[in-house]
């Protein structure tokens, strides 16, 4: 049996970690009535109410008055015409249209781990890491949160203290789009027709978001096509544009303060299962990528995150016929000049795909099908491959009877990763009794591991509610694998 060591540490959600969100009634006509009630308060009443709000909530957020200003701006059109607001009234209206959201209140799971970009001031044999996790709160809306810490020379884990605050980033819609890739994505979406061509032909090859909106407004004001058809294409073009954006955090804040919360319509019901990888480009410079699944309640859309510093994140749509499902995992470098990614298009088999462009993936091939009883339902990857001199170690997940998820492993050829050269016959990790109860019982799952000091360090989810960490010697793992073919 493999000597897999489970660390005693458990990573659990903290219900006190809250962000603010806009809070509007579903019936928009109620907004004006709410504002009218607020404005009916005397100055003394409004001042006393605002003082109580600040006493209760100012210590939970770094700049809550700024948040009130932002939310006031959203409802300003509902103010009675000609209304002049006092500063207290401005803050008070903003407060009424604000709510707190506990990002980790339901679950904290499906972790991935990468090497931190800052490795300075460490003891010999230690490594600083960043861990991403899927945090789930009210309404089962998922976001990406982060933890940081150090693995010492004996792979003991020391997490950095959590910040008292959680920060949502400044959002900037992607300032420039490429016309031809934008056109190709519309074709994949079934939204390319004479209406989209009319708009795109009036844009430059590199066009700004506002330029797109301007062309849409002009066509709406002077329709050239059926208005119903136009409006449908306008919606799809804006939906695609909104799926590409940039978020930025304060550089001097702790990484545990940062949360990437859904901002676009295509991810309105959650950002799921980010698989981060430290990627080395052709010049051996590091960029971090992550694939994740955007979910809007009915459909999924594979997305790509790019960052160099975990401060600024570019979010982009993955394109092509081969990115229609979940579980994409990028290799940490190009192979033979091409990007390589694992995937599971059919919901059943492990696949691999190659591309000259990281944003476009057209074809895939099966490299592993369910073979053993613990994976008869389906198999997939558990994060990006890990390079060793023997080959690429890939953690896998398998689904067996009673929907039990286990973690396995296989080994891919270094130069031809489409070839499986070895694999485990038995699971590496199965749910222990203490890990079986949760939101989705009988599940262990990971979105990415690292190798440190000759051990595989595997953060893993326990039944979609909490997370833990296990380690196993790389040499022991390789020795237990059986050759394929």
C-alpha positions in Angstrom: 0.0 0.0 0.0 1.1 3.5 -0.7 2.1 5.6 2.3 -0.3 8.5 1.8 -0.2 10.9 4.8 -3.2 13.0 5.6 -2.2 16.2 7.4 -4.2 17.0 10.6 -4.9 20.5 9.3 -8.4 21.1 7.9 -9.4 24.1 5.8 -12.9 25.2 6.7 -15.0 28.2 5.7 -15.2 31.2 7.9 -18.7 32.7 8.0 -17.3 36.1 9.2 -15.6 36.6 5.8 -18.1 38.9 4.1 -18.2 41.1 1.1 -20.8 43.7 0.1 -23.2 43.3 -2.8 -25.8 45.4 -4.4 -29.2 44.7 -2.9 -32.1 45.6 -5.2 -35.7 44.4 -5.0 -36.8 42.1 -7.9 -39.6 44.6 -8.7 -37.6 47.7 -9.8 -40.6 49.9 -9.3 -40.2 49.5 -5.5 -36.9 51.3 -5.6 -38.5 54.7 -5.8 -40.8 53.9 -2.9 -37.9 52.8 -0.7 -36.1 56.0 -1.5 -39.2 58.1 -0.7 -39.4 56.5 2.7 -35.7 57.2 3.4 -36.1 60.9 2.3 -39.1 61.2 4.7 -36.8 60.9 7.7 -35.9 64.1 9.5 -32.3 65.1 9.5 -31.9 64.0 13.1 -33.5 60.7 12.4 -31.3 60.1 9.4 -28.2 61.1 11.2 -28.9 58.8 14.1 -29.8 55.9 11.8 -26.6 56.4 9.8 -24.5 56.5 13.0 -25.9 53.2 14.1 -25.1 51.7 10.7 -21.5 52.8 10.8 -21.2 51.5 14.3 -22.4 48.1 13.3 -20.7 47.7 9.9 -17.8 50.1 9.3 -15.4 47.8 11.2 -16.3 44.9 8.9 -15.3 46.6 5.7 -12.3 48.8 4.8 -14.2 51.7 3.2 -17.9 51.1 3.5 -18.8 54.7 2.7 -17.3 54.3 -0.8 -19.4 51.2 -1.2 -22.5 53.2 -0.3 -21.5 55.8 -2.9 -21.2 53.1 -5.6 -24.6 51.7 -4.8 -26.2 55.1 -4.6 -25.1 55.7 -8.2 -27.0 52.6 -9.3 -30.3 53.9 -8.1 -29.9 57.7 -8.7 -32.3 57.6 -11.6 -35.1 56.7 -9.2 -34.6 59.8 -7.1 -37.5 62.4 -7.3 -36.6 64.9 -10.0 -34.6 67.9 -8.7 -33.8 66.3 -5.4 -30.7 67.6 -3.6 -29.3 65.1 -1.2 -27.3 65.8 2.0 -24.2 63.6 2.6 -26.1 61.7 5.3 -29.0 61.0 2.8 -26.5 59.8 0.2 -24.9 57.3 2.5 -28.2 56.2 3.9 -29.7 55.5 0.5 -26.6 53.6 -0.5 -26.8 51.5 2.7 -30.4 50.5 2.0 -29.3 49.0 -1.3 -26.3 47.2 0.1 -26.2 43.7 1.6 -23.4 41.6 3.1 -22.7 38.2 1.6 -20.8 35.5 3.4 -18.6 34.0 0.7 -17.6 30.8 2.6 -20.7 30.2 4.6 -21.8 27.0 2.8 -18.5 25.4 1.7 -14.8 25.8 1.0 -13.5 23.1 -1.3 -11.9 22.0 -4.6 -8.5 23.6 -3.9 -5.5 24.0 -6.2 -2.0 25.0 -5.1 0.9 26.7 -7.0 4.3 28.2 -6.2 4.0 31.8 -4.9 5.7 34.3 -7.2 7.6 35.7 -4.2 10.1 33.2 -2.8 12.3 35.7 -0.9 13.3 35.5 2.8 12.6 31.8 3.3 14.6 29.2 5.2 16.5 26.6 3.2 14.3 23.9 1.8 11.1 25.9 2.3 8.6 27.1 -0.3 5.9 29.7 -0.2 2.6 28.7 -1.9 -0.7 30.2 -3.0 -3.8 28.0 -2.7 -7.0 28.8 -4.5 -10.3 27.4 -3.3 -13.9 27.4 -4.4 -15.9 29.3 -1.8 -19.7 28.8 -1.8 -22.2 31.0 0.1 -25.9 31.8 0.1 -27.7 30.6 -3.0 -24.8 28.2 -3.7 -23.0 30.9 -5.6 -19.3 30.0 -6.0 -16.3 32.4 -6.1 -12.5 32.0 -6.0 -10.7 32.8 -2.7 -7.0 32.4 -1.8 -4.8 31.3 1.1 -1.1 31.6 1.3 1.6 29.9 3.4 4.8 28.1 3.6 5.9 24.4 3.2 9.1 23.9 5.2 11.8 21.4 4.4 9.8 18.6 6.0 6.6 19.6 4.2 5.0 20.9 7.4 2.4 23.5 6.4 2.1 26.9 7.9 -0.7 29.1 6.7 -0.4 32.8 6.8 -3.0 34.6 9.1 -6.3 35.4 7.5 -7.1 39.1 7.0 -10.1 40.5 8.9 -11.3 41.9 5.6 -12.3 40.5 2.2 -11.8 42.7 -0.9 -13.8 42.6 -4.1 -11.7 44.0 -6.9 -12.0 47.0 -9.2 -13.6 45.7 -12.4 -12.5 46.9 -15.9 -14.1 45.4 -18.9 -11.5 44.3 -21.4 -10.4 47.6 -23.0 -9.6 46.1 -26.4 -11.1 43.2 -28.4 -9.7 41.5 -31.5 -12.3 41.6 -34.2 -11.5 38.3 -36.0 -11.4 36.2 -32.8 -14.6 37.9 -31.6 -16.2 37.0 -35.0 -15.1 33.4 -34.6 -16.5 33.1 -31.1 -19.8 34.4 -32.4 -19.8 31.7 -35.0 -19.3 29.0 -32.4 -22.2 30.5 -30.4 -24.4 30.4 -33.5 -24.7 34.2 -33.3 -22.9 35.1 -36.5 -25.2 36.5 -39.2 -25.7 39.6 -41.3 -26.5 41.7 -38.1 -23.3 40.8 -36.3 -21.3 41.2 -39.5 -22.9 44.7 -40.0 -21.6 45.8 -36.6 -18.2 44.2 -36.7 -17.5 45.6 -40.2 -17.8 49.0 -38.7 -15.3 48.4 -36.0 -11.5 48.4 -36.3 -9.5 45.2 -35.9 -8.7 46.3 -32.3 -11.9 47.8 -30.9 -12.9 49.0 -27.5 -15.9 47.9 -25.5 -17.5 51.3 -25.7 -17.0 51.3 -29.5 -19.1 48.1 -29.7 -21.8 49.6 -27.6 -21.8 52.7 -29.8 -22.4 50.7 -32.9 -25.2 48.7 -31.2 -26.9 51.9 -30.1 -26.7 53.4 -33.6 -28.2 50.3 -35.2 -30.9 50.2 -32.5 -31.8 53.8 -33.1 -31.9 53.3 -36.9 -32.8 49.6 -37.5 -31.6 47.9 -40.7 -33.0 44.5 -39.8 -35.9 43.0 -37.8 -35.8 44.6 -34.4 -36.5 41.3 -32.6 -33.5 39.6 -34.4 -31.3 42.7 -33.8 -32.1 42.7 -30.1 -31.2 39.0 -29.8 -27.8 39.5 -31.5 -27.2 42.6 -29.4 -27.7 40.5 -26.3 -25.3 37.8 -27.4 -22.6 40.2 -28.5 -22.8 42.1 -25.2 -22.8 38.7 -23.3 -19.6 37.7 -25.1 -17.9 41.1 -24.5 -18.9 41.0 -20.8 -17.3 37.6 -20.4 -13.9 39.2 -21.0 -12.7 41.5 -18.3 -10.0 42.5 -15.9 -10.0 42.7 -12.1 -7.4 44.4 -10.0 -6.8 44.3 -6.2 -4.7 46.5 -3.9 -1.1 45.4 -4.1 -0.4 46.0 -0.4 -3.3 43.9 0.9 -2.9 40.2 1.9 -3.8 37.6 -0.7 -6.4 36.2 1.7 -8.4 39.4 1.3 -8.9 38.8 -2.5 -12.0 37.2 -3.8 -12.9 36.8 -7.5 -16.7 36.9 -7.3 -19.0 36.4 -10.4 -19.3 39.7 -12.3 -20.6 38.7 -15.8 -23.9 37.3 -16.8 -22.4 34.0 -18.0 -21.1 33.3 -14.4 -24.0 34.8 -12.5 -24.5 31.5 -10.6 -20.9 30.8 -9.9 -17.2 30.5 -10.7 -16.4 26.8 -10.3 -13.3 24.7 -9.9 -10.4 26.9 -10.9 -7.3 24.9 -11.8 -4.3 27.1 -11.4 -0.9 26.3 -12.9 2.5 28.1 -12.9 3.3 28.3 -16.6 6.7 28.9 -18.1 6.6 30.6 -21.5 9.2 30.4 -24.4 11.4 32.9 -22.6 11.1 31.0 -19.3 9.1 33.8 -17.8 6.3 32.8 -15.4 2.6 33.5 -15.9 -0.1 31.9 -13.9 -3.1 30.5 -15.8 -6.3 29.0 -14.4 -9.2 27.4 -16.2 -12.6 27.5 -14.6 -16.2 26.8 -15.3 -18.6 29.8 -15.5 -22.2 28.9 -14.7 -25.3 31.0 -15.3 -27.9 28.6 -13.9 -28.5 26.8 -17.1 -25.3 26.7 -19.2 -21.6 26.5 -18.6 -18.8 28.3 -20.3 -15.1 27.4 -19.9 -13.0 30.5 -19.0 -9.3 31.3 -18.7 -7.6 33.5 -16.1 -4.2 35.0 -16.6 -2.1 36.7 -13.9 1.5 37.4 -13.2 1.2 38.6 -9.6 -2.2 37.5 -8.2 -3.1 41.2 -8.1 -4.4 41.9 -11.6 -6.3 39.1 -13.3 -7.4 39.0 -16.9 -10.5 36.8 -17.5 -11.0 35.5 -21.1 -13.3 33.2 -22.9 -11.8 29.9 -24.1 -12.8 29.2 -27.8 -13.1 26.2 -30.0 -15.1 23.0 -30.5 -13.0 21.2 -27.9 -13.8 23.4 -25.0 -17.5 22.6 -24.4 -17.3 20.9 -21.1 -15.7 21.1 -17.6 -12.3 20.2 -16.2 -9.7 21.8 -18.4 -6.2 21.5 -17.0 -3.2 23.2 -18.8 0.3 21.7 -18.9 2.9 24.0 -17.2 4.9 24.5 -20.4 4.6 24.1 -24.2 5.5 20.7 -25.6 7.0 20.6 -29.1 6.1 24.3 -29.5 2.4 23.8 -28.7 0.1 24.4 -25.8 -1.3 21.2 -24.3 -4.4 20.8 -22.1 -6.3 17.9 -20.5 -10.0 17.9 -20.8 -13.2 15.8 -20.6 -15.5 16.8 -23.4 -17.8 13.8 -23.2 -18.2 13.7 -19.4 -16.7 10.3 -19.2 -13.1 10.0 -20.5 -9.8 11.7 -20.0 -8.8 13.6 -23.2 -5.9 15.7 -24.3 -5.7 18.5 -26.8 -3.0 20.6 -28.5 -3.1 24.1 -29.8 -0.9 26.9 -31.3 -3.0 29.5 -29.6 -3.9 29.2 -25.9 -7.3 30.7 -26.5 -8.5 28.4 -29.2 -8.9 24.6 -29.0 -10.5 22.7 -31.9 -9.8 19.0 -31.4 -9.2 16.4 -28.7 -8.4 12.8 -28.3 -9.2 10.2 -25.6 -6.1 9.0 -23.7 -7.8 7.2 -20.8 -11.2 5.5 -20.5 -12.8 4.1 -17.3 -11.1 0.8 -16.6 -11.5 -0.1 -12.9 -14.6 -0.4 -10.8 -13.9 2.7 -8.8 -14.1 4.8 -12.0 -16.7 2.9 -14.1 -19.0 6.0 -14.2 -16.4 8.6 -15.3 -12.9 9.7 -15.0 -11.3 13.2 -15.3 -8.2 15.1 -14.2 -7.6 16.6 -10.8 -5.5 19.5 -12.0 -2.5 20.3 -14.2 0.2 17.7 -14.8 3.3 17.7 -12.7 6.7 17.2 -14.5 9.2 14.6 -13.3 12.2 13.1 -15.1 10.0 9.9 -15.5 7.1 11.6 -17.1 4.0 13.8 -16.3 2.2 12.8 -13.2 -1.5 13.4 -13.6 -3.9 13.1 -10.7 -7.2 11.8 -11.8 -10.7 11.5 -10.3 -12.9 8.5 -10.8 -16.5 8.0 -10.0 -17.7 4.6 -8.9 -20.7 3.0 -7.1 -23.0 5.2 -4.9 -21.3 8.2 -6.7 -18.2 7.8 -4.7 -15.3 10.0 -6.0 -11.7 8.8 -5.5 -8.4 10.3 -6.6 -6.1 8.2 -8.8 -2.9 8.9 -10.8 -1.4 8.2 -14.2 1.9 8.9 -15.9 2.2 10.5 -19.3 5.2 10.5 -21.7 7.3 13.7 -21.3 7.6 14.4 -25.1 4.4 12.7 -26.2 1.8 13.4 -23.4 -0.9 11.7 -25.5 0.7 8.4 -24.5 -0.1 7.0 -21.1 2.9 5.0 -19.9 1.8 4.0 -16.4 -1.1 4.3 -14.0 -2.4 3.2 -10.6 -4.7 0.2 -10.5 -6.1 1.3 -7.1 -7.2 4.8 -5.9 -4.5 7.0 -4.3 -7.2 8.6 -2.0 -10.6 7.4 -1.1 -13.0 9.2 1.3 -12.3 8.3 5.0 -15.2 8.0 7.4 -14.5 11.6 8.6 -14.6 12.9 5.0 -17.8 11.2 3.8 -20.4 13.7 5.1 -21.0 17.0 3.4 -22.9 18.8 0.7 -22.1 16.0 -1.8 -21.2 13.0 0.3 -18.5 10.4 -0.4 -16.2 12.7 -2.5 -12.5 13.5 -2.4 -11.4 15.8 -5.2 -8.6 18.2 -6.1 -8.0 20.9 -8.6 -4.2 20.8 -8.5 -1.1 19.7 -6.5 2.6 20.5 -6.4 5.8 18.6 -5.9 8.1 19.8 -3.0 11.0 18.1 -1.4 10.3 14.9 -3.4 6.7 14.6 -2.2 3.5 15.2 -3.9 1.5 17.8 -1.9 -2.2 17.3 -2.6 -4.9 19.7 -1.3 -8.2 18.0 -1.7 -11.9 18.6 -1.0 -13.9 16.5 1.4 -17.5 16.0 0.2 -17.8 19.5 -1.3 -17.7 21.2 2.1 -14.2 21.4 3.6 -10.6 20.7 2.4 -7.6 18.9 3.7 -4.0 18.2 2.5 -2.3 14.8 1.9 1.3 14.0 0.9 2.9 11.0 -0.8 6.5 10.4 -1.9 7.0 10.8 -5.6 9.3 7.8 -5.9 6.8 5.7 -4.0 3.9 6.8 -6.2 5.9 6.0 -9.4 7.0 2.6 -8.1 3.3 1.7 -7.4 2.2 2.5 -10.9 1.8 -0.3 -13.5 3.1 0.1 -17.0 0.5 0.5 -19.7 0.8 -1.2 -23.1 
